[in-house]
Amino acid sequence: MDEAGGTIALERDLEQLDPQHPKDYLIPVADGIAPLSQIIHDLNERFGTNFSEKDRVVIAHLLQKLTGDPALATSVLVNTPLNTCMTFDHVVTDHLQDMLDTSFQFPNRVTDDQAFARFFLGWLFDQVQAHPKGGE
């Protein structure tokens, strides 16, 4: 066949390929997905913060926005976690910027503390991966 419409021969019985892995900032959640009160507890313990029930509502609202975002939901359904990370990064940044009017604590902590951002955004990403069409 010609170059434009030709065929290629693929070798069979090659070694199995390892799956792609998400960015290194993603931290798997032990024993499934933690409830919102657990992530508040974990953030307070790990980073010495004092997030409260009000902050749990802020996280729930952010999570609802992320799991309800059509572009992110589509990305979760059709892409690998690694490729979904790119869409997630853009969408979560936009939603964190929108939060600045109502809550400074989370957006500022995410932008000012790299370890906090890795942990919190990793948790959010896990939630979005698990619930691409609706959150907790």
N, CA, C and O atoms as a MOPAC input file, in Angstrom:
PM7 MOZYME 1SCF
protein

 N      0.83900 1    -1.18100 1     0.00000 1
 C      0.00000 1     0.00000 1     0.00000 1
 C      0.88600 1     1.24700 1     0.00000 1
 O      2.07300 1     1.19500 1     0.32000 1
 N      0.26200 1     2.37400 1    -0.37200 1
 C      1.04200 1     3.60700 1    -0.41000 1
 C      1.27300 1     4.13800 1     1.00800 1
 O      0.69700 1     3.63600 1     1.97300 1
 N      2.14300 1     5.18200 1     1.11900 1
 C      2.50600 1     5.72200 1     2.43400 1
 C      1.31300 1     6.29700 1     3.19100 1
 O      1.23400 1     6.14500 1     4.41000 1
 N      0.39700 1     6.94400 1     2.50400 1
 C     -0.72100 1     7.59900 1     3.18500 1
 C     -1.74300 1     6.60300 1     3.72700 1
 O     -2.35400 1     6.86000 1     4.76400 1
 N     -1.93900 1     5.49000 1     3.05800 1
 C     -2.96900 1     4.55100 1     3.49500 1
 C     -2.40200 1     3.19600 1     3.82200 1
 O     -3.14500 1     2.21400 1     3.84300 1
 N     -1.11000 1     3.10400 1     4.07900 1
 C     -0.45400 1     1.82100 1     4.30200 1
 C     -0.79500 1     1.19200 1     5.63400 1
 O     -1.45800 1     1.80500 1     6.47000 1
 N     -0.34900 1    -0.00600 1     5.82400 1
 C     -0.55000 1    -0.71500 1     7.07400 1
 C      0.79700 1    -0.90700 1     7.73800 1
 O      1.84000 1    -0.82000 1     7.09100 1
 N      0.76800 1    -1.16400 1     9.01900 1
 C      1.99300 1    -1.45700 1     9.74400 1
 C      1.83200 1    -2.79900 1    10.42900 1
 O      0.73200 1    -3.19600 1    10.81200 1
 N      2.91700 1    -3.46800 1    10.57100 1
 C      2.89300 1    -4.76600 1    11.24800 1
 C      3.22900 1    -4.54500 1    12.71600 1
 O      4.20300 1    -3.87000 1    13.04800 1
 N      2.41700 1    -5.11700 1    13.58300 1
 C      2.65400 1    -5.00600 1    15.01400 1
 C      3.16800 1    -6.33600 1    15.53700 1
 O      2.67700 1    -7.40300 1    15.16700 1
 N      4.17100 1    -6.24800 1    16.40800 1
 C      4.69500 1    -7.45700 1    17.01400 1
 C      3.73800 1    -7.92800 1    18.10700 1
 O      3.17000 1    -7.11400 1    18.83500 1
 N      3.56800 1    -9.20100 1    18.21400 1
 C      2.69200 1    -9.77200 1    19.23800 1
 C      3.52500 1   -10.33900 1    20.38800 1
 O      4.72800 1   -10.56600 1    20.26200 1
 N      2.84900 1   -10.55500 1    21.50200 1
 C      3.44700 1   -11.18000 1    22.68100 1
 C      4.62100 1   -10.39400 1    23.24200 1
 O      5.58600 1   -10.98700 1    23.72200 1
 N      4.55300 1    -9.07500 1    23.18900 1
 C      5.57000 1    -8.25400 1    23.83600 1
 C      5.24900 1    -8.16900 1    25.31500 1
 O      4.16100 1    -8.55400 1    25.74200 1
 N      6.18800 1    -7.66800 1    26.09600 1
 C      5.94300 1    -7.49200 1    27.52200 1
 C      4.75200 1    -6.57400 1    27.73200 1
 O      4.46000 1    -5.69800 1    26.91800 1
 N      4.07800 1    -6.79900 1    28.83900 1
 C      2.94600 1    -5.95200 1    29.17600 1
 C      3.46200 1    -4.56500 1    29.55500 1
 O      4.46500 1    -4.44100 1    30.25700 1
 N      2.77700 1    -3.52900 1    29.09200 1
 C      3.15300 1    -2.16200 1    29.41800 1
 C      2.64400 1    -1.80000 1    30.80000 1
 O      1.53800 1    -2.18500 1    31.18000 1
 N      3.45100 1    -1.05700 1    31.55500 1
 C      3.01300 1    -0.56100 1    32.85100 1
 C      2.03100 1     0.57700 1    32.63000 1
 O      2.16900 1     1.33500 1    31.67000 1
 N      1.04400 1     0.70700 1    33.50500 1
 C      0.09000 1     1.80900 1    33.35100 1
 C      0.77100 1     3.15100 1    33.61400 1
 O      1.76500 1     3.21900 1    34.33700 1
 N      0.23200 1     4.21200 1    33.02500 1
 C      0.73600 1     5.54200 1    33.28900 1
 C      0.31300 1     5.94300 1    34.68700 1
 O     -0.73000 1     5.51700 1    35.18200 1
 N      1.13500 1     6.76900 1    35.31900 1
 C      0.83800 1     7.21600 1    36.67200 1
 C      0.60000 1     8.71600 1    36.67500 1
 O      1.20800 1     9.44000 1    35.88700 1
 N     -0.28300 1     9.19600 1    37.55600 1
 C     -0.52700 1    10.63700 1    37.64200 1
 C      0.69100 1    11.36000 1    38.19600 1
 O      1.65800 1    10.73200 1    38.62700 1
 N      0.63400 1    12.68400 1    38.17900 1
 C      1.72400 1    13.50200 1    38.68500 1
 C      2.09500 1    13.08500 1    40.09200 1
 O      1.27200 1    12.53200 1    40.82100 1
 N      3.34100 1    13.35100 1    40.47600 1
 C      3.81400 1    12.91600 1    41.77700 1
 C      3.13700 1    13.62200 1    42.95000 1
 O      3.26400 1    13.16000 1    44.08500 1
 N      2.42200 1    14.72800 1    42.71600 1
 C      1.77700 1    15.38800 1    43.83900 1
 C      0.51700 1    14.67400 1    44.28300 1
 O     -0.04300 1    15.00800 1    45.32700 1
 N      0.06200 1    13.70900 1    43.52100 1
 C     -1.14900 1    12.99700 1    43.89200 1
 C     -0.83900 1    11.93900 1    44.93700 1
 O      0.06400 1    11.12100 1    44.76200 1
 N     -1.58200 1    11.96400 1    46.00400 1
 C     -1.36500 1    11.04100 1    47.10200 1
 C     -2.57300 1    10.11800 1    47.18500 1
 O     -3.69200 1    10.59400 1    47.37600 1
 N     -2.37300 1     8.80200 1    47.04600 1
 C     -3.53100 1     7.91900 1    47.13200 1
 C     -4.14600 1     7.97100 1    48.52200 1
 O     -3.44100 1     8.09400 1    49.52300 1
 N     -5.44000 1     7.88000 1    48.56900 1
 C     -6.15900 1     7.90600 1    49.83100 1
 C     -6.28600 1     6.47600 1    50.32300 1
 O     -6.80100 1     5.61200 1    49.61500 1
 N     -5.81900 1     6.23200 1    51.52500 1
 C     -5.87500 1     4.89600 1    52.09100 1
 C     -7.32100 1     4.52000 1    52.40000 1
 O     -8.12700 1     5.37000 1    52.77600 1
 N     -7.63300 1     3.25500 1    52.23800 1
 C     -8.95800 1     2.72300 1    52.56400 1
 C    -10.08400 1     3.47000 1    51.85300 1
 O    -11.09800 1     3.80000 1    52.46800 1
 N     -9.90800 1     3.73000 1    50.57900 1
 C    -10.97500 1     4.38800 1    49.82500 1
 C    -10.93100 1     5.89000 1    49.96100 1
 O     -9.90200 1     6.46700 1    50.31000 1
 N    -12.04600 1     6.51000 1    49.68700 1
 C    -12.11500 1     7.96400 1    49.66400 1
 C    -12.58300 1     8.48600 1    51.01200 1
 O    -13.61400 1     8.06500 1    51.53700 1
 N    -11.80700 1     9.41100 1    51.55900 1
 C    -12.10500 1     9.95400 1    52.87700 1
 C    -13.25800 1    10.94300 1    52.81100 1
 O    -13.37900 1    11.68300 1    51.83500 1
 N    -14.10100 1    10.96800 1    53.82700 1
 C    -15.16200 1    11.96800 1    53.86700 1
 C    -14.57000 1    13.35800 1    54.11600 1
 O    -13.41000 1    13.48900 1    54.50500 1
 N    -15.36700 1    14.37000 1    53.89200 1
 C    -14.89000 1    15.74300 1    54.04200 1
 C    -14.38400 1    16.03500 1    55.44900 1
 O    -13.38400 1    16.73400 1    55.61500 1
 N    -15.06000 1    15.50700 1    56.45800 1
 C    -14.59500 1    15.74400 1    57.82600 1
 C    -13.22900 1    15.10200 1    58.05600 1
 O    -12.43300 1    15.61500 1    58.84300 1
 N    -12.95000 1    13.99700 1    57.38600 1
 C    -11.65100 1    13.34100 1    57.52800 1
 C    -10.55100 1    14.17000 1    56.87800 1
 O     -9.45400 1    14.26900 1    57.42900 1
 N    -10.81700 1    14.77100 1    55.71500 1
 C     -9.78100 1    15.58100 1    55.07700 1
 C     -9.49700 1    16.82300 1    55.91400 1
 O     -8.34700 1    17.25300 1    55.99600 1
 N    -10.51500 1    17.40600 1    56.53400 1
 C    -10.28900 1    18.54800 1    57.44000 1
 C     -9.37900 1    18.11500 1    58.58400 1
 O     -8.41500 1    18.80400 1    58.91700 1
 N     -9.69400 1    16.97200 1    59.17800 1
 C     -8.86400 1    16.44100 1    60.27300 1
 C     -7.42600 1    16.21100 1    59.79300 1
 O     -6.47100 1    16.60900 1    60.46100 1
 N     -7.28100 1    15.57000 1    58.63500 1
 C     -5.94800 1    15.27600 1    58.10500 1
 C     -5.15400 1    16.54800 1    57.81700 1
 O     -3.96300 1    16.62100 1    58.11900 1
 N     -5.80800 1    17.54400 1    57.23700 1
 C     -5.12400 1    18.81700 1    56.96100 1
 C     -4.68400 1    19.49300 1    58.26000 1
 O     -3.56200 1    19.98800 1    58.36200 1
 N     -5.57000 1    19.50700 1    59.24000 1
 C     -5.23000 1    20.12500 1    60.53400 1
 C     -4.07200 1    19.40700 1    61.21000 1
 O     -3.16200 1    20.05100 1    61.73100 1
 N     -4.09900 1    18.08200 1    61.20600 1
 C     -3.03300 1    17.30000 1    61.83000 1
 C     -1.70700 1    17.45100 1    61.09300 1
 O     -0.66200 1    17.65500 1    61.71000 1
 N     -1.76100 1    17.35300 1    59.79300 1
 C     -0.54000 1    17.32700 1    58.99000 1
 C      0.10700 1    18.70300 1    58.83900 1
 O      1.33300 1    18.81200 1    58.80000 1
 N     -0.71600 1    19.75800 1    58.75400 1
 C     -0.17600 1    21.07700 1    58.44500 1
 C     -0.37200 1    22.09500 1    59.56300 1
 O     -0.05000 1    23.27000 1    59.38900 1
 N     -0.89200 1    21.66000 1    60.70400 1
 C     -1.05500 1    22.56300 1    61.83900 1
 C     -2.08500 1    23.65400 1    61.59900 1
 O     -2.02200 1    24.71900 1    62.21300 1
 N     -3.01700 1    23.39600 1    60.71900 1
 C     -4.06300 1    24.36800 1    60.43300 1
 C     -5.19200 1    24.20800 1    61.44100 1
 O     -5.19200 1    23.27600 1    62.24600 1
 N     -6.13300 1    25.10600 1    61.39200 1
 C     -7.27700 1    25.05600 1    62.29100 1
 C     -8.56100 1    25.20900 1    61.47900 1
 O     -9.38700 1    26.07300 1    61.77300 1
 N     -8.72600 1    24.36600 1    60.45400 1
 C     -9.91500 1    24.43400 1    59.62700 1
 C    -11.11400 1    23.92800 1    60.42200 1
 O    -10.99500 1    23.01900 1    61.24300 1
 N    -12.25500 1    24.52600 1    60.16500 1
 C    -13.45800 1    24.26200 1    60.95600 1
 C    -14.58000 1    23.72300 1    60.06700 1
 O    -14.38200 1    23.41900 1    58.89100 1
 N    -15.76400 1    23.61700 1    60.67200 1
 C    -16.95000 1    23.17400 1    59.93900 1
 C    -17.25400 1    24.11900 1    58.78100 1
 O    -17.69100 1    23.67200 1    57.72000 1
 N    -17.02800 1    25.41200 1    58.96900 1
 C    -17.22400 1    26.37800 1    57.88500 1
 C    -16.32000 1    26.03900 1    56.69900 1
 O    -16.74100 1    26.12500 1    55.54500 1
 N    -15.09100 1    25.65800 1    56.98800 1
 C    -14.15800 1    25.29500 1    55.92800 1
 C    -14.57600 1    24.00200 1    55.24000 1
 O    -14.33500 1    23.83300 1    54.04500 1
 N    -15.19900 1    23.09000 1    55.97700 1
 C    -15.70800 1    21.85900 1    55.37400 1
 C    -16.75300 1    22.19600 1    54.31200 1
 O    -16.81400 1    21.55600 1    53.26200 1
 N    -17.56800 1    23.19900 1    54.59600 1
 C    -18.57500 1    23.64100 1    53.63400 1
 C    -17.89800 1    24.22300 1    52.39100 1
 O    -18.34900 1    23.99800 1    51.26800 1
 N    -16.82300 1    24.96400 1    52.60100 1
 C    -16.06800 1    25.53600 1    51.47500 1
 C    -15.47700 1    24.41800 1    50.62000 1
 O    -15.53600 1    24.48600 1    49.39200 1
 N    -14.91300 1    23.39800 1    51.24500 1
 C    -14.34900 1    22.26300 1    50.50000 1
 C    -15.45700 1    21.51900 1    49.75800 1
 O    -15.28700 1    21.13200 1    48.60200 1
 N    -16.59000 1    21.32200 1    50.42800 1
 C    -17.71300 1    20.63500 1    49.78300 1
 C    -18.17400 1    21.41200 1    48.55300 1
 O    -18.48200 1    20.81800 1    47.51900 1
 N    -18.22100 1    22.72700 1    48.66400 1
 C    -18.62900 1    23.56000 1    47.53000 1
 C    -17.61900 1    23.44400 1    46.38900 1
 O    -18.00700 1    23.31200 1    45.22800 1
 N    -16.33700 1    23.49300 1    46.71300 1
 C    -15.29200 1    23.34200 1    45.69400 1
 C    -15.37900 1    21.97400 1    45.03700 1
 O    -15.29500 1    21.86300 1    43.81400 1
 N    -15.54600 1    20.94400 1    45.83400 1
 C    -15.65800 1    19.59000 1    45.29700 1
 C    -16.88100 1    19.45800 1    44.39700 1
 O    -16.81900 1    18.80800 1    43.35300 1
 N    -17.98500 1    20.06800 1    44.79500 1
 C    -19.20000 1    20.03800 1    43.97400 1
 C    -18.96100 1    20.73500 1    42.63400 1
 O    -19.41100 1    20.25700 1    41.59200 1
 N    -18.25800 1    21.85700 1    42.66400 1
 C    -17.93500 1    22.56700 1    41.42000 1
 C    -17.05900 1    21.70100 1    40.51500 1
 O    -17.27500 1    21.64000 1    39.30400 1
 N    -16.07600 1    21.03700 1    41.10700 1
 C    -15.15500 1    20.20700 1    40.31400 1
 C    -15.86300 1    18.99700 1    39.72400 1
 O    -15.69400 1    18.69300 1    38.54300 1
 N    -16.65100 1    18.30700 1    40.53400 1
 C    -17.31400 1    17.10600 1    40.02900 1
 C    -18.45300 1    17.45000 1    39.08400 1
 O    -18.89800 1    16.59800 1    38.31500 1
 N    -18.93200 1    18.69000 1    39.13200 1
 C    -19.98100 1    19.11900 1    38.22700 1
 C    -19.46800 1    19.80000 1    36.97100 1
 O    -20.25900 1    20.18600 1    36.11000 1
 N    -18.15300 1    19.95400 1    36.85100 1
 C    -17.57300 1    20.62900 1    35.69500 1
 C    -17.59100 1    19.68600 1    34.49200 1
 O    -16.96200 1    18.62900 1    34.54200 1
 N    -18.29400 1    20.03900 1    33.41100 1
 C    -18.43100 1    19.11900 1    32.27300 1
 C    -17.09800 1    18.78900 1    31.59100 1
 O    -16.88700 1    17.65000 1    31.17600 1
 N    -16.21200 1    19.75900 1    31.47200 1
 C    -14.92400 1    19.50000 1    30.82100 1
 C    -14.08900 1    18.52000 1    31.64200 1
 O    -13.44300 1    17.62800 1    31.09200 1
 N    -14.10700 1    18.69200 1    32.94700 1
 C    -13.35100 1    17.80100 1    33.82100 1
 C    -13.96700 1    16.40700 1    33.84200 1
 O    -13.24300 1    15.41100 1    33.82200 1
 N    -15.28900 1    16.32700 1    33.88300 1
 C    -15.96600 1    15.02000 1    33.86800 1
 C    -15.64100 1    14.26500 1    32.58600 1
 O    -15.37400 1    13.06400 1    32.61800 1
 N    -15.66400 1    14.96100 1    31.47300 1
 C    -15.33300 1    14.32400 1    30.19900 1
 C    -13.89500 1    13.85600 1    30.19600 1
 O    -13.59500 1    12.75600 1    29.73000 1
 N    -13.00400 1    14.68500 1    30.71400 1
 C    -11.58900 1    14.31600 1    30.76200 1
 C    -11.36600 1    13.06200 1    31.60000 1
 O    -10.57900 1    12.19200 1    31.22600 1
 N    -12.05900 1    12.97000 1    32.73100 1
 C    -11.93600 1    11.78700 1    33.60100 1
 C    -12.39800 1    10.53400 1    32.86100 1
 O    -11.78400 1     9.47400 1    32.97700 1
 N    -13.47300 1    10.66500 1    32.11000 1
 C    -14.05600 1     9.50400 1    31.44500 1
 C    -13.26200 1     9.02800 1    30.22800 1
 O    -13.27900 1     7.83800 1    29.91100 1
 N    -12.57000 1     9.93600 1    29.54500 1
 C    -11.92900 1     9.54800 1    28.28600 1
 C    -10.40300 1     9.55700 1    28.32400 1
 O     -9.76800 1     9.10100 1    27.37300 1
 N     -9.80500 1    10.05900 1    29.38800 1
 C     -8.34700 1    10.16000 1    29.44700 1
 C     -7.75300 1     9.30900 1    30.55800 1
 O     -8.45200 1     8.83600 1    31.45500 1
 N     -6.46000 1     9.13200 1    30.47000 1
 C     -5.72300 1     8.50400 1    31.56700 1
 C     -5.64500 1     9.51000 1    32.71300 1
 O     -5.81100 1    10.70800 1    32.48600 1
 N     -5.39700 1     9.05000 1    33.93300 1
 C     -5.23300 1     9.99900 1    35.04400 1
 C     -4.15500 1    11.05500 1    34.76100 1
 O     -4.30900 1    12.21700 1    35.13500 1
 N     -3.07700 1    10.65000 1    34.10800 1
 C     -2.01700 1    11.61100 1    33.80000 1
 C     -2.52700 1    12.73400 1    32.90700 1
 O     -2.24200 1    13.90400 1    33.16300 1
 N     -3.27000 1    12.39500 1    31.86900 1
 C     -3.81400 1    13.41800 1    30.98100 1
 C     -4.92500 1    14.21400 1    31.65100 1
 O     -5.08100 1    15.40500 1    31.38000 1
 N     -5.69200 1    13.57800 1    32.51300 1
 C     -6.74200 1    14.27700 1    33.24500 1
 C     -6.14300 1    15.32600 1    34.17200 1
 O     -6.77000 1    16.35400 1    34.42900 1
 N     -4.93600 1    15.07900 1    34.67800 1
 C     -4.27900 1    16.04200 1    35.56800 1
 C     -4.15700 1    17.41500 1    34.92200 1
 O     -4.31200 1    18.42900 1    35.60100 1
 N     -3.88800 1    17.46400 1    33.64300 1
 C     -3.73500 1    18.74400 1    32.95700 1
 C     -5.04600 1    19.52400 1    32.99000 1
 O     -5.05000 1    20.72000 1    33.28100 1
 N     -6.14000 1    18.86300 1    32.69800 1
 C     -7.44700 1    19.52300 1    32.74400 1
 C     -7.77900 1    19.90300 1    34.18200 1
 O     -8.26200 1    21.00500 1    34.44300 1
 N     -7.51900 1    18.99200 1    35.11100 1
 C     -7.78400 1    19.24200 1    36.52600 1
 C     -7.04700 1    20.48600 1    37.00700 1
 O     -7.63000 1    21.32600 1    37.69300 1
 N     -5.77200 1    20.60800 1    36.65400 1
 C     -4.97400 1    21.76300 1    37.08800 1
 C     -5.61800 1    23.07300 1    36.65400 1
 O     -5.69900 1    24.01700 1    37.43900 1
 N     -6.07100 1    23.13400 1    35.42200 1
 C     -6.70100 1    24.35800 1    34.91700 1
 C     -8.03800 1    24.62100 1    35.60400 1
 O     -8.32000 1    25.74600 1    36.01800 1
 N     -8.85100 1    23.59100 1    35.72100 1
 C    -10.19400 1    23.75700 1    36.29000 1
 C    -10.11200 1    24.11300 1    37.77200 1
 O    -10.81700 1    25.01600 1    38.22100 1
 N     -9.27100 1    23.42800 1    38.53900 1
 C     -9.19200 1    23.70900 1    39.97400 1
 C     -8.61500 1    25.10400 1    40.20500 1
 O     -9.03800 1    25.79100 1    41.13500 1
 N     -7.67400 1    25.53200 1    39.39300 1
 C     -7.12900 1    26.88700 1    39.52500 1
 C     -8.22200 1    27.92300 1    39.29400 1
 O     -8.32600 1    28.89300 1    40.04400 1
 N     -9.03200 1    27.72600 1    38.26600 1
 C    -10.13400 1    28.64800 1    37.99700 1
 C    -11.11100 1    28.70600 1    39.17200 1
 O    -11.53800 1    29.78700 1    39.57500 1
 N    -11.45900 1    27.55100 1    39.71300 1
 C    -12.41900 1    27.52400 1    40.81700 1
 C    -11.82000 1    28.09600 1    42.10000 1
 O    -12.53000 1    28.73100 1    42.88000 1
 N    -10.52600 1    27.88200 1    42.33000 1
 C     -9.87800 1    28.48500 1    43.49900 1
 C     -9.85900 1    30.00400 1    43.37600 1
 O    -10.05700 1    30.71000 1    44.36600 1
 N     -9.62200 1    30.51000 1    42.17200 1
 C     -9.67100 1    31.95800 1    41.95100 1
 C    -11.06600 1    32.49700 1    42.23600 1
 O    -11.21000 1    33.55900 1    42.84200 1
 N    -12.08900 1    31.77700 1    41.80400 1
 C    -13.47000 1    32.20100 1    42.06300 1
 C    -13.77600 1    32.23100 1    43.56300 1
 O    -14.60700 1    33.02100 1    44.01300 1
 N    -13.11200 1    31.37900 1    44.32800 1
 C    -13.34700 1    31.29600 1    45.76800 1
 C    -12.78400 1    32.49200 1    46.52500 1
 O    -13.17600 1    32.73400 1    47.66700 1
 N    -11.88300 1    33.23600 1    45.91900 1
 C    -11.24700 1    34.34100 1    46.63300 1
 C    -12.24800 1    35.35700 1    47.17200 1
 O    -11.97000 1    36.03700 1    48.16000 1
 N    -13.39800 1    35.46200 1    46.53700 1
 C    -14.41400 1    36.40400 1    47.01700 1
 C    -15.05000 1    35.95300 1    48.32800 1
 O    -15.49100 1    36.79100 1    49.11500 1
 N    -15.10400 1    34.65400 1    48.57500 1
 C    -15.79600 1    34.14700 1    49.76200 1
 C    -14.86400 1    33.53500 1    50.79700 1
 O    -15.20200 1    33.51300 1    51.98000 1
 N    -13.72100 1    33.04700 1    50.39500 1
 C    -12.81100 1    32.38100 1    51.32600 1
 C    -11.37800 1    32.58800 1    50.86600 1
 O    -11.01100 1    32.22100 1    49.75000 1
 N    -10.57500 1    33.17900 1    51.73500 1
 C     -9.17500 1    33.38000 1    51.38800 1
 C     -8.29300 1    32.23700 1    51.87300 1
 O     -7.20800 1    32.02100 1    51.33500 1
 N     -8.74400 1    31.51300 1    52.87200 1
 C     -7.88900 1    30.54100 1    53.53700 1
 C     -7.42300 1    29.41400 1    52.61100 1
 O     -6.22200 1    29.16300 1    52.52100 1
 N     -8.32100 1    28.74500 1    51.93600 1
 C     -7.91300 1    27.63300 1    51.07200 1
 C     -7.13700 1    28.08200 1    49.84100 1
 O     -6.05900 1    27.54900 1    49.58000 1
 N     -7.64600 1    29.04400 1    49.07700 1
 C     -6.87100 1    29.45400 1    47.89800 1
 C     -5.47200 1    29.95500 1    48.25800 1
 O     -4.50200 1    29.64400 1    47.56600 1
 N     -5.36900 1    30.72600 1    49.33300 1
 C     -4.05100 1    31.23300 1    49.72600 1
 C     -3.13200 1    30.11800 1    50.19700 1
 O     -1.94100 1    30.11900 1    49.88800 1
 N     -3.67200 1    29.18500 1    50.93100 1
 C     -2.84700 1    28.08400 1    51.42800 1
 C     -2.35400 1    27.22100 1    50.26300 1
 O     -1.21300 1    26.75900 1    50.27100 1
 N     -3.20600 1    27.00800 1    49.27300 1
 C     -2.81700 1    26.21200 1    48.10400 1
 C     -1.70000 1    26.90700 1    47.32300 1
 O     -0.77000 1    26.24900 1    46.85500 1
 N     -1.78400 1    28.21500 1    47.18100 1
 C     -0.75900 1    28.91600 1    46.40400 1
 C      0.50800 1    29.18100 1    47.20600 1
 O      1.58100 1    29.32400 1    46.62000 1
 N      0.41200 1    29.25000 1    48.53400 1
 C      1.57600 1    29.59900 1    49.36200 1
 C      2.32200 1    28.40600 1    49.95500 1
 O      3.46600 1    28.56000 1    50.38300 1
 N      1.72000 1    27.24000 1    49.99200 1
 C      2.32600 1    26.08500 1    50.66000 1
 C      2.30000 1    24.88200 1    49.70700 1
 O      1.25800 1    24.25800 1    49.50400 1
 N      3.45000 1    24.57400 1    49.13500 1
 C      3.54500 1    23.52500 1    48.12200 1
 C      3.15100 1    22.14900 1    48.67200 1
 O      2.46400 1    21.39100 1    47.98700 1
 N      3.56600 1    21.82000 1    49.87400 1
 C      3.21300 1    20.51800 1    50.45600 1
 C      1.70600 1    20.43700 1    50.70300 1
 O      1.08400 1    19.40900 1    50.43600 1
 N      1.12600 1    21.51400 1    51.21000 1
 C     -0.32300 1    21.56300 1    51.41800 1
 C     -1.04500 1    21.39000 1    50.08900 1
 O     -2.00700 1    20.62800 1    49.99500 1
 N     -0.58200 1    22.09300 1    49.06700 1
 C     -1.20700 1    22.00900 1    47.74300 1
 C     -1.15600 1    20.58700 1    47.20900 1
 O     -2.15800 1    20.08900 1    46.69800 1
 N      0.00000 1    19.91800 1    47.31600 1
 C      0.11200 1    18.53600 1    46.83100 1
 C     -0.88200 1    17.62700 1    47.53700 1
 O     -1.56100 1    16.82500 1    46.89600 1
 N     -0.96600 1    17.75300 1    48.84700 1
 C     -1.85100 1    16.89400 1    49.62400 1
 C     -3.31900 1    17.19200 1    49.32000 1
 O     -4.08700 1    16.28200 1    49.00800 1
 N     -3.70700 1    18.45600 1    49.41100 1
 C     -5.10500 1    18.84000 1    49.22800 1
 C     -5.55600 1    18.63500 1    47.78300 1
 O     -6.63200 1    18.08500 1    47.55000 1
 N     -4.75800 1    19.06300 1    46.81700 1
 C     -5.13500 1    18.88400 1    45.41300 1
 C     -5.11700 1    17.40700 1    45.02500 1
 O     -5.91600 1    16.97300 1    44.19600 1
 N     -4.21500 1    16.64300 1    45.61700 1
 C     -4.21500 1    15.19700 1    45.38900 1
 C     -5.50400 1    14.55700 1    45.88100 1
 O     -6.08100 1    13.69900 1    45.21200 1
 N     -5.94500 1    14.98300 1    47.05400 1
 C     -7.21000 1    14.47100 1    47.58300 1
 C     -8.36600 1    14.87300 1    46.67600 1
 O     -9.21500 1    14.04300 1    46.35000 1
 N     -8.40700 1    16.15000 1    46.26200 1
 C     -9.47000 1    16.60100 1    45.36200 1
 C     -9.46500 1    15.80800 1    44.05800 1
 O    -10.51900 1    15.40600 1    43.56600 1
 N     -8.27700 1    15.58400 1    43.50100 1
 C     -8.17100 1    14.83300 1    42.25000 1
 C     -8.72700 1    13.42200 1    42.42200 1
 O     -9.44800 1    12.92400 1    41.55800 1
 N     -8.38900 1    12.78100 1    43.53900 1
 C     -8.92000 1    11.44000 1    43.80400 1
 C    -10.44600 1    11.45800 1    43.86300 1
 O    -11.09900 1    10.53600 1    43.37400 1
 N    -11.01100 1    12.50500 1    44.46100 1
 C    -12.46600 1    12.62500 1    44.54700 1
 C    -13.07900 1    12.77200 1    43.15900 1
 O    -14.09000 1    12.14100 1    42.85100 1
 N    -12.47100 1    13.59700 1    42.33200 1
 C    -12.97800 1    13.82900 1    40.98000 1
 C    -12.86700 1    12.54700 1    40.15800 1
 O    -13.78200 1    12.21300 1    39.40500 1
 N    -11.75900 1    11.83000 1    40.29500 1
 C    -11.58700 1    10.56500 1    39.56800 1
 C    -12.66000 1     9.55900 1    39.97700 1
 O    -13.17500 1     8.81700 1    39.14100 1
 N    -12.98800 1     9.53900 1    41.25300 1
 C    -13.95200 1     8.56000 1    41.75400 1
 C    -15.39400 1     8.94900 1    41.46100 1
 O    -16.26600 1     8.08500 1    41.36500 1
 N    -15.64700 1    10.24100 1    41.31900 1
 C    -17.01000 1    10.74700 1    41.12500 1
 C    -17.04900 1    11.75400 1    39.98600 1
 O    -17.31100 1    12.93100 1    40.23300 1
 N    -16.79800 1    11.34000 1    38.75100 1
 C    -16.72100 1    12.31200 1    37.65500 1
 C    -18.04200 1    12.99900 1    37.32800 1
 O    -18.04400 1    14.03900 1    36.66900 1
 N    -19.16100 1    12.44000 1    37.77200 1
 C    -20.45100 1    13.06800 1    37.43800 1
 C    -21.24300 1    13.44500 1    38.67300 1
 O    -22.46600 1    13.56600 1    38.59800 1
 N    -20.59700 1    13.63300 1    39.79000 1
 C    -21.31000 1    14.04900 1    40.99600 1
 C    -20.50700 1    13.74500 1    42.22200 1
 O    -19.96800 1    12.64600 1    42.35300 1
 N    -20.41100 1    14.69200 1    43.12900 1
 C    -19.56800 1    14.54400 1    44.30800 1
 C    -20.29400 1    13.97100 1    45.48300 1
 O    -21.39600 1    13.43300 1    45.37600 1
 N    -19.63800 1    14.10500 1    46.61400 1
 C    -20.12600 1    13.60000 1    47.88000 1
 C    -21.34100 1    14.35200 1    48.32900 1
 O    -21.89300 1    14.05700 1    49.39000 1

